[in-house]
Amino acid sequence: MDALTRYLEQQLQLPQEEAHALLRHWQKPKTLKRGGFLTRQGQVENHLYYIQEGTMGIFYDIEENEQVVGFGYADTLICSFPSFIRNYPSDYYIQALSTTELIGIARSDFYRLLGEYSRIEHLWLQMLEEALLGRIEREIDLLTVSPRERIQRLLNRSPHIFQLIPNKYIASYLRMTPETLSRNMK
């Protein structure tokens, strides 16, 4: 809980009252072993999770091919956001890439707190805006023809990914083979 407190108060700069209101509701600790599922395709996402430690992949099946569409790692929030926001079954599945420690807040509690605390609501909107900008950057990455340029854009935006995530998942995220990633990293 200490890491979550630091995340809310220092990284997100929530005032102590709002941070403590949120902390009271982060009551669902979860440990996943490598390969364990946080969310399965078709499941409605009822919790927003904070990753205390570990790494996760967000996957989408395209014609029975597993495609990585995102990652989660320590000090980030994760869930199937479309399912969480709209309260419908997830098109994605989220799986642990390493042993992962998480803590969750129920969707109902989270949305109630958004209504009660304008600072939490404002912060949530900022986070959604940043996520949207990230998705636009990702679209640009995928439109970029050169594998080397896609790799460079990811390195510029999120260099830590290359220390945390195995190359085969990074390659899938960048829509290339692991061999192409390796060859273009030199």
C-alpha distance (Angstrom), angle and dihedral (degrees) to the residues before:
residue distance angle dihedral
M1 . . .
D2 3.82 . .
A3 3.81 91.3 .
L4 3.80 90.8 49.8
T5 3.81 90.7 49.0
R6 3.82 90.5 51.9
Y7 3.81 90.3 46.2
L8 3.81 93.4 52.2
E9 3.80 98.0 40.7
Q10 3.80 102.8 33.7
Q11 3.79 109.1 23.1
L12 3.82 96.6 34.5
Q13 3.82 92.9 29.0
L14 3.78 94.7 -138.3
P15 3.80 114.2 168.9
Q16 3.80 112.8 -107.1
E17 3.83 94.8 -106.9
E18 3.82 93.1 55.3
A19 3.80 92.9 41.0
H20 3.81 91.2 52.8
A21 3.81 91.5 46.7
L22 3.81 88.7 55.5
L23 3.81 93.9 42.4
R24 3.80 91.5 56.9
H25 3.81 89.1 62.3
W26 3.82 101.0 44.1
Q27 3.79 90.5 96.4
K28 3.77 106.0 137.7
P29 3.82 110.3 89.0
K30 3.77 114.5 -174.1
T31 3.80 134.7 -177.9
L32 3.77 119.4 -162.1
K33 3.77 125.0 -170.2
R34 3.79 119.0 -141.6
G35 3.81 106.6 -68.6
G36 3.81 93.8 21.6
F37 3.79 118.2 134.8
L38 3.79 123.7 -122.3
T39 3.80 92.1 179.2
R40 3.78 129.4 8.9
Q41 3.77 126.0 -150.2
G42 3.81 108.9 -91.5
Q43 3.81 93.8 24.8
V44 3.82 119.2 119.1
E45 3.81 109.8 -121.2
N46 3.80 107.5 -126.0
H47 3.81 99.6 167.9
L48 3.77 139.6 54.1
Y49 3.81 110.7 -144.1
Y50 3.77 134.3 -152.7
I51 3.81 113.4 -151.8
Q52 3.80 109.5 -134.2
E53 3.79 93.6 -179.4
G54 3.78 138.6 -15.9
T55 3.79 135.9 47.2
M56 3.78 133.6 -85.9
G57 3.78 136.8 -169.6
I58 3.79 127.4 -144.6
F59 3.80 109.7 -144.9
Y60 3.78 136.6 -170.1
D61 3.80 123.3 -169.8
I62 3.80 114.2 -131.5
E63 3.79 111.1 -173.8
E64 3.81 90.3 -27.8
N65 3.82 92.2 -49.2
E66 3.77 115.8 121.0
Q67 3.82 109.9 -127.8
V68 3.80 122.5 -170.0
V69 3.81 110.9 -136.3
G70 3.79 100.2 170.1
F71 3.78 149.5 -12.2
G72 3.78 139.2 -129.4
Y73 3.80 127.3 -157.0
A74 3.81 139.9 162.8
D75 3.80 116.5 -41.5
T76 3.80 94.9 19.4
L77 3.79 134.1 106.1
I78 3.78 120.0 -120.4
C79 3.78 140.0 -177.9
S80 3.76 136.7 118.5
F81 3.80 90.5 -74.2
P82 3.83 97.6 -165.3
S83 3.81 89.4 52.3
F84 3.82 93.4 43.1
I85 3.80 94.1 48.8
R86 3.80 98.3 41.0
N87 3.82 97.5 30.7
Y88 3.80 95.0 -130.3
P89 3.83 133.3 120.5
S90 3.78 116.1 -65.6
D91 3.78 121.6 -110.3
Y92 3.81 88.8 -160.8
Y93 3.74 136.5 59.6
I94 3.77 125.1 -144.4
Q95 3.78 118.6 -148.6
A96 3.81 134.1 -179.5
L97 3.81 113.6 -109.9
S98 3.81 89.3 -170.2
T99 3.79 134.5 5.2
T100 3.79 102.4 -58.4
E101 3.80 132.6 -164.4
L102 3.80 115.9 -156.2
I103 3.75 140.1 168.3
G104 3.79 123.3 -154.9
I105 3.76 141.3 -156.0
A106 3.79 120.9 -152.9
R107 3.79 116.1 -110.5
S108 3.82 91.3 -125.6
D109 3.83 92.4 53.2
F110 3.78 92.5 44.8
Y111 3.81 94.8 51.5
R112 3.81 91.2 44.8
L113 3.83 89.4 54.4
L114 3.81 90.3 48.8
G115 3.79 87.4 59.2
E116 3.80 94.2 45.7
Y117 3.82 99.8 45.8
S118 3.78 119.1 44.5
R119 3.83 91.6 -166.0
I120 3.82 91.0 58.6
E121 3.80 89.9 47.4
H122 3.81 91.2 49.2
L123 3.80 91.3 49.1
W124 3.82 91.1 48.6
L125 3.81 90.1 52.7
Q126 3.81 89.9 50.1
M127 3.81 90.0 51.0
L128 3.80 91.4 49.3
E129 3.81 90.0 49.8
E130 3.81 90.4 51.6
A131 3.80 90.0 48.2
L132 3.80 89.8 51.7
L133 3.80 91.2 50.3
G134 3.80 88.8 48.7
R135 3.80 90.7 52.6
I136 3.80 90.6 50.7
E137 3.82 89.5 51.3
R138 3.80 88.2 49.9
E139 3.81 91.0 52.1
I140 3.80 89.2 52.7
D141 3.81 89.5 49.0
L142 3.79 90.9 54.2
L143 3.80 92.3 48.4
T144 3.79 91.0 52.5
V145 3.78 107.5 101.8
S146 3.79 100.6 -155.7
P147 3.83 116.4 79.5
R148 3.81 88.8 -151.8
E149 3.81 90.4 55.9
R150 3.83 92.0 48.7
I151 3.79 89.8 51.5
Q152 3.80 92.0 47.4
R153 3.81 92.6 50.0
L154 3.82 90.4 52.5
L155 3.81 90.9 46.1
N156 3.81 90.1 51.8
R157 3.81 93.7 47.0
S158 3.82 101.6 36.7
P159 3.82 113.7 7.6
H160 3.84 91.6 164.0
I161 3.82 90.1 68.1
F162 3.81 89.4 75.0
Q163 3.82 90.7 58.3
L164 3.80 95.3 45.2
I165 3.79 108.2 36.5
P166 3.83 128.2 58.9
N167 3.81 113.2 -110.8
K168 3.80 94.5 -118.0
Y169 3.82 89.6 64.5
I170 3.80 93.2 43.9
A171 3.81 88.7 51.3
S172 3.82 90.9 51.9
Y173 3.81 90.3 48.0
L174 3.82 89.8 52.0
R175 3.84 91.5 44.8
M176 3.77 96.5 -117.1
T177 3.78 138.5 105.6
P178 3.81 120.1 -92.5
E179 3.82 87.3 -114.5
T180 3.82 91.7 55.9
L181 3.81 89.8 48.9
S182 3.79 92.0 49.7
R183 3.80 93.4 46.3
N184 3.82 92.6 49.7
M185 3.80 95.6 45.2
K186 3.80 91.0 68.9
